[in-house]
Amino acid sequence: MKMTDDEMIECPEQALQMDRLRSIMHRLRAPGGCPWDAEQTHESLLSNLVEETYETVDTIKRGDWNHLKEELGDLLLQVVFHSELAEEAGRYNFDDVARGVSDKLVRRHPHVYAESNVENTEGVLNQWDAIKRQEKGNEQKPYLDDIGKGLPSMLRAAKLQKKASKVGFDWPDDQGVMSKINEELAEVDVELQALVEAGIGERNNLAEEIGDLLFSVVNLARRHSLDPEILLESTNVKFEKRFAAMDEALQNSGNNLAAATLDEMEHEWEAAKASKN
């Protein structure tokens, strides 16, 4: 006999925890449940989904494995929440979501579940890509069709480059990438000089060249299996810490950010940098 929502909550030892979570979510959305949960839509939850994803990433980066359990739970809740909304709309439910990804994993691992022979990670990835394109009917579509849609721009740039590299469209070595970065940097400099000399506010060309420069830098990171989004966030954190140390040092000397000169701020910045902040 299926337990009621209250029984699920009161007797978790008698229920599978996944079923318990789904039951709680159903209760929160039902009449007499939580007003906030009842008001949510797929669209209103987008920021929560993004936030929980990045908090999970941050926890992994910090190696906080105990806290990771909580963050994974928060991320799982987003999947359950969206599945509940879909079920209410009569589209599908969580079981359908789980079945879909399970079936996909079996189909795309024929070297495990069927008779395909691949010997290394590269072979697995190429096989996955080929099966994916066949499933989605993309054989006749542009090769980069729909790659990384909806991802942050840096992540999508790396994904586009990685996909292109699979058919050999890539620099043969890092020197080619560095030459391209230097080329793009020089073009940015040309556009900056043009703005100064012409004294105009038109920045379309400059914007395009800066975009090209960023794309080239992402390529360098991608070639070394480094996630550009994570790299930039690490630098954001480093900048924040050093700026805070600089601010604190200025205050300790009777100064403050508003009154300090650039030279004074630079001095404290270098001190923070030397202290590995």
N, C-alpha and C positions, 0 to 999 in steps of 0.2 A: 504494500500500500504506500502510495506517495505521501510524504510528509507535508504538512502545511508550512507556510513561510515562517510562522512563529516557532514551530517545532525545529525547523532547520537552524534558526538562530540560537535557540535555547539548547539544542542537543547536537553541537557540531561533530561530536565523536560518532554520531550515528549517520552522518552524511558525508559524502564526498565533498571536499572543500570547493571544487569547481561548481558543483550543483548548489552549494550553500551560497556562493558569491552571486550566482545567477538569480537565485531566489530572493536574496536581499535587494538586488537591483530591480527586480520585478516589483517588489513590495514598495520600494522608494518611489517608483513611477506610478503606482496604482492610486486610485482615489483614497484619500486619507493618509497618503504617504508624505513625502517631503515636497513642499511647494517648489523649491529650487530645482530639484531633480525633474519634477513633472514639467517644468517650463523649458527644459533644454531641447535643442535640436541638433542635428548633425553639424549645422553651420555654427551654432553658438559654442559648440565644444571644440572647434578647431584649435583655438589658442591653448586650451587645456592639453590637447593631444600633442601639440608641438612642445609645450613647456615640459610635460612629463617625459617626452623623448629626450630632450636635452638635459634634463636633470639626471636621467639614467646614464647618459653618456658621461656627464661630469663625474658621477659617482665611480664609474669604471675607470676613468682617467686618474682619479685620486686613489684608486685601489682600496676604496672603503667598502670591503666585501660584505660587512655586516649590514650597512645601510643600503647596499644594493638590493637586498631582499625586499625592503620597503618600496624602493623605487620601481622594481619590477612589478610589484603588486599594484602600484599606482598606474603603471603603463597597461597592465592587464585589465584594470578597471575600465580604461578607455575603450578597449576592444569589446568588453562585455556591454558597456553602455551603448555603443554604436550598434551592436548586434541586437540589443533590446529594442532600440528605436526602429530598426529594420523589421523586427518581428511584429511590432505593433502596427507597422504599415503594411503587413502582409507580404513582405518581400522574401525574407528568409530569416533564419535564427542562428544562434551561436553554433548549434550542431552543424548547420550547413556550412558556416565559415570554417569550422574545424575540419569537416569532411573535405571541403574544397582544397585546403592547403595540404591535407594528408594525401589526397589523390595526386596532387601536383608533385609532391615529393617522391612518390612512388614512380610516377611517369618519368620524371626527370633524373632518376637514378637507376637507369636500366642496367648499369654495371653492378648494382647491388640486388635489384629485384627481378632482373631478366637476364639476357645473355649477351649484353654489350660488353666489349672489352676496352677499357681505358686503364692506363698504367700510372698516370700522374695527375696532379692538380690541374695542369693546363688542359689535359684531355677532358677532364670532368667539366671544366668551365666551357670549353668549346662545344661539348656535347649538350650541355644545359642550354646554351645559346641557340644551337640549331633546333633543339626540340621546342624551345620557347617560340621561335619564329614560325615554326610549322604549326604549332597550336593556335597562334594568334592570326595565322594567315598572312604573315608579313613578308613572305618570300618575294612578292612582286612590289612591295612598298619600298620607299626610300630606306636605305640601310639604317639611318639614324632616326627613323620615324618614331616619335613618342618616347625617345630615350630621356629618362630623368625628368619628365614633366612634373612640375610642382615642387621639385627640390630647390633648396637655396642655390643661388647662382653659382657659387664656387663648387659645390658638390656636383651640380649638373655639368659644369665645365669639365671636371675630372671624369665624369661618367661618359660624356661624349668623346673625350680624347681616348679613354680606355677602349671604347667600342671601336673607334676608328683604327686604333693600333692593332686590333685583331686581324685586320685585312692588310696590314703592313704599312698603313699611313701613319708613320711615326718617324721621329729622328733616329738615326742609327746609334747615336751616342749623346752623352750630356753636352758635349761641345756644341752640337747643333742647336740644342735648346738655349744654351748660354748666349750663342751668337744671336739667336732670335730675340732673347730678352734685351740684349744690348741694342739691337736694331730698333726695337719698340721704344726703349728708353730714349734713344736719340730722336725718334720721331715725336715723342712727347716734348722733348726740349725744343724742337723746331716750332711746334705749335705754341709753346709758352713764349718764345721769342717773337713770334708773329703777333701775339696778343699785345705784347709790350710795345712793339714797333708801330702797330696799326692803331693802338689805343681804342680798340673796339671791344664790345661785350660778347661777341659771338664765340661760343665755346663748343660748338658741335664737333668740330674736328678734334679739339683737345679731348673731349669726352670719349670719342671713338678710339683715339690713340691710347688713352689710359686704360680703356677696356681691353684693348689688344695686349697691353703690357700685363695686366692682371691675368689674362688667359694664358699667356706664355709662362708666367710664374707658376700658375696652377699646374701646367704641364711638367715643369721640373719636379714639383712635389709628387705628382702622380707617377712619374717614372721611378721614383724611389719608394713607392707604396706608402706614401704619406698623405693623410687626409688633409686637404687645405683648409677645410672648415675647422677642424680640430687644431691645426697649427695656428690659425689666426686667433682662435679663442684663447689658446695658451699665451699668445702674445698680448691679447687684451688683458688677461689676468696679471701678467707680468707688469704691464704698463700701469695698471690700477694700483698694484702694490708699491711700485716705485714712486708713483705720484703721491700716494698716501704718506710714504716715508719722507719725501721731500717737503710735503705740507707740514708734517709733524716737526721736522728739523727747523723749518722757518719759524714756526710758532715757539719752539723752545728757545730760539735766539731773539725773541721779541719782535719778530717780523710776521708777515702773513702774505698769502698769495696775491691779494689785491694790491699790496704796496710794494712787493718785491720786484726787483728788476729782473730782466731776462738772465743777466749774468749771475745774479744771486740764485735764481732757480736752477740754472744749469750747474752751478757748483754743488748744490744739494742733490741734484739728480745724479751727478757722477758719483757722489758719496754713497747714495743708495744703491747704485749699480755695482760699485766696488764691494759693497757689503753683501752682494748676492740677493738683495731684496727683489 
